[in-house]
């Protein structure tokens, strides 16, 4: 039976061990571990929509104002070639080059800020190594969490972060902080009772779940789900399925760009029609070569006016201002992944959130100890055993 189909909270431990094909006393063999790693994959959360450097760079051009400027570049080049065909020295090529340089510099600036933030987030994920204690071939071994497979017998001690979803075999006064899954601020006391199949996740007290933390006690458990099949993996998958929504600022800039584009087109059309009326009034409707040339000149003038009216400096100003805000927040240890998030955060008046496990980790952390008249600093975070007393 596939591990994902096993409702382990319903069955006795022996039944679970039989279904998942493992030995409670000795654990798995190295050969079995290799087969299961190939079958189930590594025990890690997969980022299905990991943003590449190229995507971040291309993302800098996904803005209506940028589209407007790219359109202006295309028009400038066309008008430039027309002027060249008339034997004149065109200035439109220089206009196009200047606008293109502005767009590239803007994209590089935005890319640098967002790429740096993305790499910083990746670095944070790798900061604290997370190991697990498993029973294999009758011996307790410490391995990387990513190497845990369904059927592994894991040893759980106070302060451990649970490596995968598992069914408890034995437990001694075990309490687990499940705030990351349920939002419950108080640690849950675990037991070995059997539960109905439709029992709510928070009430399955014979189960322990990936990324939750043991606050007290110890025990052993059979791993039944790993990686993206765990409860926290399902949450991660749903989050990644959500399409990112444009920020209020992006919507406003796009709306402004569209309105500006419409106004520019109306004005340019008016200028062209005005010039056309004058030409027809003075030259008539014979449409001689000279009259056609004048009409083309009027069209070129209108297009040049449109290009001149596009605010190529605005997009750079926006990026620079956002970058400054991003840097200021970074100085205060606030990591912002996208430039527009800076402005969005500035609009927030009230945050309604389940604080425990969302805004906080619900881990008491000792920072200082006063003993024998001397004050000591304690390193480390939460329940982790890493750190020193200095």
Phi, psi and omega per residue, in radians:
X1 nan 2.379 3.084
X2 -1.140 2.476 -3.091
X3 -1.062 -0.515 -3.077
X4 -1.243 -0.315 -3.114
X5 -1.602 -0.124 -3.018
X6 -1.553 1.968 3.026
X7 -1.474 1.426 -2.968
X8 -1.113 -0.412 -3.115
X9 -1.250 -0.229 -3.093
X10 -1.511 -0.515 -2.960
X11 -1.826 2.780 2.999
X12 -1.148 2.764 -3.089
X13 -1.017 -0.758 -3.121
X14 -1.067 -0.680 3.121
X15 -1.147 -0.733 3.113
X16 -1.084 -0.789 -3.140
X17 -1.071 -0.677 3.137
X18 -1.194 -0.771 -3.116
X19 -1.106 -0.653 -3.072
X20 -1.654 -0.008 3.053
X21 1.037 1.124 3.101
X22 -2.470 2.893 3.131
X23 -1.948 2.077 -3.077
X24 -1.099 -0.599 -3.049
X25 -1.408 -0.669 -3.056
X26 -1.950 -0.275 -3.093
X27 1.355 -2.807 -3.115
X28 -1.562 2.791 2.994
X29 -1.587 2.868 3.140
X30 -1.105 -0.579 3.114
X31 -1.136 -0.778 3.116
X32 -1.117 -0.671 3.121
X33 -1.059 -0.773 3.134
X34 -1.059 -0.737 3.133
X35 -1.116 -0.743 -3.096
X36 -1.271 -0.580 3.063
X37 -1.091 -0.688 3.126
X38 -1.201 -0.615 -3.101
X39 -1.344 -0.819 -3.025
X40 -1.754 -0.295 -3.093
X41 1.468 3.117 -3.133
X42 -1.247 2.657 3.124
X43 -1.462 1.359 -3.132
X44 -2.648 2.711 3.102
X45 -1.434 2.240 -3.085
X46 -1.687 2.227 3.078
X47 -1.502 1.733 -3.034
X48 -1.214 -0.420 -3.102
X49 -2.086 0.873 -3.142
X50 -1.123 2.235 -3.062
X51 -1.467 2.145 3.120
X52 -1.459 2.905 3.114
X53 -1.067 -0.676 -3.140
X54 -1.123 -0.725 3.130
X55 -1.126 -0.680 3.099
X56 -1.094 -0.736 -3.128
X57 -1.163 -0.818 3.134
X58 -1.097 -0.581 3.135
X59 -1.063 -0.405 3.129
X60 -1.208 -0.296 -3.119
X61 -1.726 -0.024 -3.101
X62 -1.534 1.266 -3.095
X63 -2.652 2.421 -3.056
X64 -1.100 -0.640 3.093
X65 -1.081 -0.669 3.095
X66 -1.152 -0.729 3.089
X67 -1.025 -0.698 3.137
X68 -1.097 -0.727 3.134
X69 -1.214 -0.657 3.083
X70 -1.123 -0.676 3.063
X71 -1.095 -0.714 3.118
X72 -1.094 -0.662 3.099
X73 -1.085 -0.815 -3.141
X74 -1.055 -0.772 3.126
X75 -1.121 -0.726 3.140
X76 -1.059 -0.730 3.131
X77 -1.122 -0.754 3.132
X78 -1.091 -0.809 3.116
X79 -1.109 -0.660 3.115
X80 -1.058 -0.762 3.117
X81 -1.158 -0.628 3.093
X82 -1.107 -0.819 3.123
X83 -1.057 -0.660 3.133
X84 -1.137 -0.682 3.136
X85 -1.188 -0.386 3.110
X86 -1.543 0.061 3.105
X87 1.393 0.342 -3.142
X88 -1.816 2.905 3.107
X89 -1.625 1.811 -3.043
X90 -1.343 2.438 3.043
X91 -1.746 -0.151 -3.073
X92 -1.137 -0.564 3.111
X93 -1.058 -0.718 3.126
X94 -1.141 -0.676 3.087
X95 -1.044 -0.783 -3.129
X96 -1.105 -0.734 -3.137
X97 -1.122 -0.752 -3.137
X98 -1.079 -0.813 -3.140
X99 -1.108 -0.708 3.137
X100 -1.107 -0.737 3.110
X101 -1.085 -0.729 3.115
X102 -1.059 -0.778 -3.138
X103 -1.123 -0.725 -3.129
X104 -1.168 -0.773 3.109
X105 -1.076 -0.716 3.108
X106 -1.091 -0.763 3.140
X107 -1.132 -0.703 3.138
X108 -1.119 -0.743 3.142
X109 -1.106 -0.849 3.126
X110 -1.114 -0.716 3.127
X111 -1.085 -0.773 -3.112
X112 -1.030 -0.805 -3.103
X113 -1.141 -0.803 -3.072
X114 -1.294 -0.644 3.126
X115 -1.151 -0.708 3.119
X116 -1.097 -0.725 3.122
X117 -1.150 -0.695 3.135
X118 -1.097 -0.755 3.128
X119 -1.178 -0.594 3.121
X120 -1.130 -0.694 3.108
X121 -1.117 -0.750 3.113
X122 -1.075 -0.689 3.131
X123 -1.118 -0.683 3.125
X124 -1.097 -0.639 -3.135
X125 -1.143 -0.504 -3.067
X126 -1.668 -0.021 -3.028
X127 -1.091 -0.878 -3.037
X128 -1.807 1.950 3.078
X129 -1.147 2.460 -3.062
X130 -2.158 1.947 -3.124
X131 -1.902 2.875 3.119
X132 -2.348 2.627 3.095
X133 -1.802 2.089 -3.108
X134 -2.200 2.706 3.084
X135 -1.739 2.022 3.109
X136 -2.323 2.272 -3.117
X137 0.948 0.608 3.056
X138 1.464 0.016 -3.119
X139 -2.133 2.553 3.083
X140 -1.441 2.207 3.139
X141 -2.225 2.639 3.050
X142 -1.817 2.124 -3.090
X143 -2.267 2.964 3.039
X144 -1.220 2.520 -3.119
X145 -1.010 -0.624 -3.100
X146 -1.116 -0.304 -3.116
X147 -1.642 0.011 3.085
X148 -1.257 2.401 -3.125
X149 -2.226 2.790 3.046
X150 -1.002 2.332 -3.099
X151 1.784 -0.280 3.072
X152 -1.116 2.483 3.007
X153 -1.687 1.989 -3.082
X154 -1.781 2.468 3.089
X155 -1.706 2.246 -3.040
X156 -2.052 2.249 3.128
X157 -2.216 2.842 3.120
X158 -0.956 2.290 3.132
X159 1.626 -0.188 -3.125
X160 -1.279 2.519 2.941
X161 -1.620 2.148 -3.034
X162 -1.184 2.255 -2.989
X163 -1.409 -0.357 -3.083
X164 -2.810 2.960 3.051
X165 -1.255 2.296 -3.033
X166 -2.594 2.706 3.086
X167 -1.726 2.194 -3.108
X168 -1.142 2.377 3.050
X169 -1.715 -0.921 3.063
X170 -2.378 2.703 3.096
X171 -2.687 2.575 3.119
X172 -2.244 1.834 3.132
X173 0.803 0.865 -3.050
X174 -1.561 2.254 3.039
X175 -2.171 2.365 -3.078
X176 -2.203 2.342 3.068
X177 -1.475 1.898 -3.102
X178 -1.903 0.432 -3.088
X179 -1.018 -0.580 -3.109
X180 -1.093 -0.472 -3.129
X181 -1.769 -0.764 -2.991
X182 -1.869 -0.308 -3.073
X183 1.400 0.007 3.139
X184 -1.251 2.108 -3.052
X185 -1.315 -0.446 -3.114
X186 -1.593 2.411 3.078
X187 -1.024 2.538 -3.103
X188 -1.699 2.259 3.086
X189 -1.376 2.242 -3.089
X190 -1.598 2.690 3.071
X191 -2.500 -3.095 -3.094
X192 -2.020 0.286 -3.132
X193 -1.212 2.833 3.048
X194 -1.640 2.599 -3.090
X195 -2.251 2.762 3.101
X196 -1.143 2.702 -3.087
X197 -1.038 -0.655 -3.073
X198 -1.577 0.241 3.116
X199 -1.062 2.380 3.128
X200 -1.049 2.621 -3.103
X201 -0.914 -0.802 -3.078
X202 -1.156 -0.332 -3.087
X203 -1.744 0.017 3.123
X204 -1.476 1.402 -2.974
X205 -1.385 -0.067 3.044
X206 -1.639 0.107 3.137
X207 -2.019 2.640 2.968
X208 -2.188 2.623 -2.976
X209 -2.167 2.584 -3.117
X210 -0.924 2.413 3.072
X211 1.313 -0.054 3.008
X212 -1.451 2.860 -2.974
X213 -2.159 2.371 3.100
X214 -1.418 2.023 -3.125
X215 -1.592 -0.370 -3.135
X216 -2.783 2.553 3.075
X217 1.530 -3.004 3.129
X218 -2.739 3.065 -3.133
X219 2.988 -2.942 3.082
X220 -2.365 2.703 -3.112
X221 -2.645 2.731 3.059
X222 -1.674 2.195 3.097
X223 -1.245 2.215 -3.140
X224 -1.982 -0.410 3.121
X225 -2.523 2.490 3.119
X226 -2.318 2.899 3.034
X227 1.019 -2.316 -3.077
X228 -1.292 -0.142 3.104
X229 -1.492 -0.208 3.103
X230 -1.246 2.914 3.138
X231 -1.091 -0.726 3.122
X232 -1.213 -0.518 3.077
X233 -1.168 -0.659 3.095
X234 -1.116 -0.693 3.101
X235 -1.104 -0.788 -3.139
X236 -1.064 -0.684 -3.131
X237 -1.150 -0.744 3.126
X238 -1.122 -0.692 3.126
X239 -1.086 -0.724 -3.095
X240 -1.265 -0.374 3.110
X241 -1.301 -0.391 -3.128
X242 -1.231 2.269 3.091
X243 -1.348 2.319 3.135
X244 -1.116 2.329 -3.122
X245 -1.600 2.520 3.099
X246 -1.128 2.507 3.127
X247 -1.286 2.780 3.090
X248 -0.956 -0.657 -3.136
X249 -1.147 -0.762 3.106
X250 -1.057 -0.715 3.124
X251 -1.102 -0.718 -3.139
X252 -1.162 -0.751 3.130
X253 -1.106 -0.746 3.111
X254 -1.108 -0.724 3.116
X255 -1.118 -0.744 3.106
X256 -1.080 -0.752 -3.140
X257 -1.077 -0.732 3.133
X258 -1.158 -0.767 3.122
X259 -1.096 -0.746 3.127
X260 -1.102 -0.735 3.131
X261 -1.064 -0.748 3.133
X262 -1.132 -0.774 3.137
X263 -1.076 -0.779 3.141
X264 -1.075 -0.766 -3.136
X265 -1.109 -0.713 3.136
X266 -1.118 -0.797 -3.136
X267 -1.102 -0.788 -3.123
X268 -1.138 -0.690 3.095
X269 -1.121 -0.712 3.107
X270 -1.078 -0.789 3.132
X271 -1.067 -0.764 -3.131
X272 -1.131 -0.785 3.137
X273 -1.116 -0.670 3.109
X274 -1.088 -0.801 3.109
X275 -1.104 -0.703 -3.123
X276 -1.112 -0.727 3.120
X277 -1.083 -0.747 3.130
X278 -1.092 -0.761 -3.128
X279 -1.095 -0.801 -3.131
X280 -1.153 -0.652 -3.138
X281 -1.149 -0.596 -3.082
X282 -1.627 -0.605 -3.054
X283 -1.774 -0.305 -3.075
X284 1.508 -2.901 -3.101
X285 -1.970 0.539 3.122
X286 -1.294 -0.461 -3.121
X287 0.916 0.912 3.044
X288 -1.242 3.001 -3.138
X289 -1.007 -0.695 -3.131
X290 -1.148 -0.705 -3.135
X291 -1.190 -0.703 3.104
X292 -1.088 -0.713 3.106
X293 -1.081 -0.680 3.127
X294 -1.161 -0.672 3.108
X295 -1.122 -0.754 3.108
X296 -1.099 -0.686 3.101
X297 -1.078 -0.719 3.125
X298 -1.115 -0.701 3.105
X299 -1.122 -0.763 3.126
X300 -1.092 -0.670 3.113
X301 -1.109 -0.743 3.137
X302 -1.114 -0.730 3.136
X303 -1.153 -0.732 3.108
X304 -1.068 -0.691 3.097
X305 -1.083 -0.716 3.135
X306 -1.091 -0.777 3.138
X307 -1.103 -0.723 -3.122
X308 -1.149 -0.523 -3.077
X309 -1.379 -0.285 3.137
X310 -1.266 2.179 -3.071
X311 -1.406 1.409 -3.091
X312 -1.121 -0.411 -3.133
X313 -1.371 -0.363 -3.061
X314 -1.100 -0.755 -3.091
X315 -1.105 -0.628 3.121
X316 -1.219 -0.744 3.129
X317 -1.030 -0.765 3.134
X318 -1.053 -0.835 -3.119
X319 -1.101 -0.754 -3.131
X320 -1.096 -0.801 -3.136
X321 -1.082 -0.773 3.114
X322 -1.099 -0.699 -3.140
X323 -1.111 -0.688 3.098
X324 -1.093 -0.771 3.100
X325 -1.083 -0.701 3.127
X326 -1.103 -0.735 -3.138
X327 -1.183 -0.710 3.124
X328 -1.070 -0.712 3.130
X329 -1.206 -0.635 3.108
X330 -1.099 -0.609 3.102
X331 -1.119 -0.395 3.125
X332 -1.822 0.402 3.072
X333 1.111 0.503 3.052
X334 -1.887 2.053 -3.071
X335 -1.641 2.071 -3.135
X336 -1.949 2.142 -3.044
X337 -1.447 -0.548 -3.135
X338 -2.193 2.565 -3.079
X339 -1.046 -0.747 -3.053
X340 -1.188 -0.336 3.130
X341 -1.120 -0.446 3.132
X342 -1.069 -0.845 -3.122
X343 -1.226 -0.661 3.132
X344 -1.067 -0.755 3.131
X345 -1.088 -0.597 3.133
X346 -1.165 -0.328 3.141
X347 -1.502 -0.247 -3.029
X348 -1.235 2.233 3.062
X349 -1.832 -0.762 -3.081
X350 -2.349 2.368 3.033
X351 -1.954 2.095 3.059
X352 -1.827 1.944 -3.043
X353 -2.608 2.684 2.968
X354 -1.337 1.769 -2.984
X355 -1.039 -0.911 -3.002
X356 -1.163 2.146 3.130
X357 1.428 -0.105 3.116
X358 -1.976 -1.099 3.065
X359 -1.526 -0.406 3.092
X360 -2.205 2.860 -3.140
X361 -1.645 -0.079 -3.113
X362 0.965 0.700 3.091
X363 -2.152 2.043 3.064
X364 -1.196 2.288 -3.100
X365 -2.175 2.128 3.075
X366 -1.397 2.150 -3.131
X367 -1.855 -0.553 -3.124
X368 -2.449 2.554 3.069
X369 -2.221 2.250 3.108
X370 -1.870 1.958 -3.046
X371 -2.460 2.200 3.088
X372 1.057 0.600 3.121
X373 1.391 0.071 -3.135
X374 -2.070 2.417 3.124
X375 -1.740 2.206 -3.132
X376 -1.976 2.478 3.029
X377 -1.602 2.378 -3.133
X378 -1.933 2.130 3.111
X379 -1.494 3.028 3.136
X380 1.665 2.904 -3.110
X381 -2.294 2.391 3.022
X382 1.031 -2.371 -3.063
X383 -1.554 0.013 -3.129
X384 -1.127 2.470 3.132
X385 -1.472 -0.066 3.124
X386 -1.268 2.539 3.090
X387 2.170 2.899 -3.108
X388 -2.259 2.833 3.003
X389 -1.812 2.051 -3.064
X390 -2.150 nan nan
